[in-house]
Amino acid sequence: MGQSRAATVDDWFAEVDPKREPVLRAVRALARKHFGAEAERMNYGMPAYTEGPAFAFNSQKQYISLYVSPTVNALHAEALKGVDAGKSCLRFRKPEQIDLDLVDRLLADTVRLGVTSC
């Protein structure tokens, strides 16, 4: 999908590949659990949470990306071994590769540490 022009996250989901939608909705639910629904916005054409943002995700052409602070990623280095990762981007070629329990822990630590940007 790349960078969307959707005005809202709900509009963004209307553009998502149906094969990816269930896991992306699960990621969204975890983000709303930790940041609250009021923190949700579109930023750089993708769903993002809080100003900064502290967390974001996207459905790219070849992968799903999760944007998490490098500080938080470092706390989970062992669990993230083998994940295609950049400085703050975690990339998953297949939806089933995303460990939602790990995403939950990453987001909990993002909030606990008061991280304001990814």
N, C-alpha and C positions, 0 to 999 in steps of 0.2 A: 504494500500500500504506500509506503513512504510517508511523505509529509501530507497530511490531510488538510483540507480547508473547512472541515466540519466546525460548526460553532459550539457544539456541546459534545460531551462524551457519549451521550446517547446517539447523536447523529454520527459520531465516529464509528460506533458499533454497527451502524447500518452498512458501512463500507467494508467491514471485516470479513475475511474468508471464513465461511461457516465451519470449516474443519478446525480453525483456531479459536473460534468464538467461545466455546466452553471454558478453556483454560484462561483466556483473557478476561472473561467475566469473573472467574475465580480470583485472579490477580486483582481485579478491580474491587471485589468484595473485601479482600484482605487490606487493600489500601484504605478503603473507607472505614474499615474496622479500626485501623491504627490512627488515621489522620482525621476522620470524620468526613461526612458527605459534603459539608460546607467548604472543605479544603480542595475539593475537586475542581479542576479547570482544564481547559485546553491550553497548551503551551508548546510552541514550535510544532504545531500540527499533531500533537499526541496528548493523551491523558496525562495529567501531572497533578501533584499534590503539594500544597502550600506554595508560598512564594519562593522563588529560588530556582527550581523546585527542589524539594527534599527527595522526591521519588517520581519517576515517570516510566511509562512503558509504551511500546509501539509494535505494530505488525509490519515489518519490512518485507520486501519481496522474497528474500531468501531465509529470513529468520524472524523470531520474536526477540525483541530487545527489552531488557529491564535496566533502568538507570538508577543505580544505588551509589551512595557516597563511597569513594575509595577507602575511607576510614572504616566504614561498616564492612565493606568487602574483606578488608584485611583481618577483621575479627573472625571471619568465617572462611579463611584461606583453605583450611583442610577440607571442608565440605564443598568448596568451589573448585577443588582440583579437577581438572579435565573439562571444565566449562570454558568455552571460548569467551575470553574477557579482555576488555580494554581497561582504561583507567577507571571509568565508572560505569561501563556498559557490559552487561552479561548478555550473551547471544545464544539462542537455542534454535537449532534448525527444525526440530520437531516439537510440537506442543507437549507430547508426553515426556520430554526430557526435563520439563520444569518441575522441580520438587516444591510443591506448595507449602510444605512444612518449613522448608528452608526460607522461602520467600516470607513467610510469617515471621520467622526469627530475624531476618534482615530488616524487615519493617519495624519490628518491635525495638531493635537496637537503634534504628534511625531515630525513632521517637525518644527513646531513653537517653540517647546522647545529645539530643537537641540539634541534630544535623539540619542545616537549612538549605543545603544545595547538593546536588549530585554531580 
